[in-house]
Amino acid sequence: MILLRAHLLVEHYMERLLCLYLRRGDKVIKHRFTFAQKLVLIEGLDAVSDKGCQAISALNNVRNAMVHKMEREVESSDIDVIGRPLGSDFTSLKACYANNPHDLLCATLNLVFREICCAIFAREASGQPKPVGE
């Protein structure tokens, strides 16, 4: 359940980021672009680091695998797939939470949130106008 909620929150942050970069980002939201399509736009805008985009993509893949199978739980291999792109930060978490997969999942998701929230903060703090579509 936590992974599904995290997916929704990341999608919300992606929409916020698109609205910061695109003059009419509301069109992306209104026309119901998929999670993957929104991520491609974010990658194209270079709005989030490559490692952040890879982790977000992995989160989406794990989420999709979960919702299409009854009773599927998050496995340690799923956490690895999401966290691996985040490099040494994830490696440190794995050592810290080696015996607690739930806490490792939460900490890994926090790293994903950090990637996208830092991108939002940087864009908002820059004071840059929306460059696309002006």
C-alpha positions as CSV (number, residue, x, y, z in Angstrom):
1,M,0.0,0.0,0.0
2,I,2.8,2.4,0.8
3,L,4.3,1.9,-2.6
4,L,1.0,2.8,-4.3
5,R,0.7,5.9,-2.3
6,A,4.2,6.9,-3.0
7,H,3.5,6.5,-6.7
8,L,0.6,8.8,-6.5
9,L,2.6,11.4,-4.6
10,V,5.5,11.2,-7.1
11,E,3.0,11.7,-9.9
12,H,1.6,14.8,-8.1
13,Y,5.2,16.2,-7.8
14,M,5.8,15.4,-11.5
15,E,2.7,17.4,-12.4
16,R,3.8,20.3,-10.2
17,L,7.2,20.3,-11.9
18,L,5.6,20.2,-15.4
19,C,3.5,23.2,-14.4
20,L,6.7,25.1,-13.4
21,Y,8.4,24.3,-16.7
22,L,5.6,24.6,-19.2
23,R,3.5,27.7,-19.8
24,R,0.5,25.4,-20.2
25,G,1.4,22.5,-18.0
26,D,-2.2,22.3,-17.1
27,K,-2.8,20.8,-20.6
28,V,-0.6,17.8,-19.7
29,I,-2.7,17.2,-16.6
30,K,-6.1,17.9,-18.2
31,H,-5.4,15.5,-21.1
32,R,-4.5,12.7,-18.7
33,F,-1.0,11.9,-19.9
34,T,0.2,8.7,-18.4
35,F,2.8,8.6,-15.6
36,A,5.4,7.3,-18.2
37,Q,4.6,10.1,-20.6
38,K,4.9,12.8,-17.9
39,L,8.3,11.3,-17.0
40,V,9.5,11.5,-20.6
41,L,8.6,15.2,-20.6
42,I,10.5,15.7,-17.4
43,E,13.5,13.9,-18.8
44,G,13.3,16.0,-22.0
45,L,13.2,19.2,-20.0
46,D,16.2,17.9,-18.0
47,A,14.2,18.9,-14.9
48,V,15.2,15.9,-12.7
49,S,18.6,14.1,-12.6
50,D,19.1,11.0,-14.7
51,K,19.4,8.9,-11.6
52,G,16.1,10.4,-10.2
53,C,14.3,9.7,-13.5
54,Q,15.6,6.1,-13.5
55,A,14.4,5.6,-9.9
56,I,11.0,7.1,-10.8
57,S,10.7,4.9,-13.8
58,A,11.6,1.8,-11.7
59,L,9.0,2.9,-9.2
60,N,6.4,3.0,-12.0
61,N,7.4,-0.4,-13.2
62,V,7.2,-2.0,-9.8
63,R,3.8,-0.3,-9.2
64,N,2.5,-1.6,-12.5
65,A,3.6,-5.1,-11.6
66,M,1.9,-4.9,-8.3
67,V,-1.5,-3.7,-9.5
68,H,-1.8,-6.4,-12.1
69,K,-1.3,-9.3,-9.7
70,M,-3.6,-10.1,-6.8
71,E,-1.9,-10.3,-3.4
72,R,1.5,-9.2,-4.7
73,E,3.7,-7.7,-2.0
74,V,6.8,-5.6,-2.4
75,E,9.9,-7.8,-2.4
76,S,13.5,-6.9,-1.6
77,S,14.3,-7.2,-5.3
78,D,11.7,-4.5,-6.0
79,I,13.3,-2.1,-3.5
80,D,16.7,-2.8,-5.1
81,V,15.3,-2.0,-8.6
82,I,14.0,1.3,-7.3
83,G,17.0,2.3,-5.3
84,R,19.9,1.0,-7.4
85,P,19.9,4.1,-9.7
86,L,20.4,6.3,-6.6
87,G,23.9,4.9,-6.1
88,S,25.8,5.2,-2.8
89,D,22.9,6.8,-1.0
90,F,20.9,3.7,-1.5
91,T,23.8,1.4,-0.7
92,S,24.1,3.2,2.7
93,L,20.4,2.7,3.3
94,K,20.7,-1.0,2.5
95,A,23.4,-1.4,5.2
96,C,21.4,0.6,7.7
97,Y,18.1,-1.2,7.2
98,A,19.4,-4.7,6.3
99,N,17.0,-6.4,8.6
100,N,14.0,-4.2,8.1
101,P,12.6,-4.3,4.6
102,H,9.7,-2.0,5.4
103,D,11.9,0.7,6.7
104,L,14.3,0.2,3.7
105,L,11.3,0.7,1.4
106,C,10.3,3.9,3.2
107,A,13.8,5.3,3.2
108,T,14.3,4.4,-0.5
109,L,11.1,6.2,-1.4
110,N,12.3,9.2,0.6
111,L,15.3,9.3,-1.7
112,V,13.0,9.3,-4.7
113,F,11.0,12.1,-3.1
114,R,14.2,14.0,-2.5
115,E,15.2,13.9,-6.1
116,I,11.9,15.4,-7.4
117,C,11.3,17.8,-4.5
118,C,14.8,19.2,-4.9
119,A,14.0,19.8,-8.6
120,I,10.8,21.6,-7.7
121,F,12.6,23.7,-5.1
122,A,15.4,24.6,-7.5
123,R,13.0,25.7,-10.2
124,E,10.9,27.7,-7.8
125,A,13.9,29.4,-6.2
126,S,15.5,30.2,-9.5
127,G,12.8,32.7,-10.3
128,Q,13.2,31.7,-14.0
129,P,10.2,32.3,-16.2
130,K,8.6,29.3,-17.9
131,P,10.8,29.0,-21.0
132,V,8.7,26.6,-23.1
133,G,5.8,27.8,-25.1
134,E,6.3,31.5,-24.6
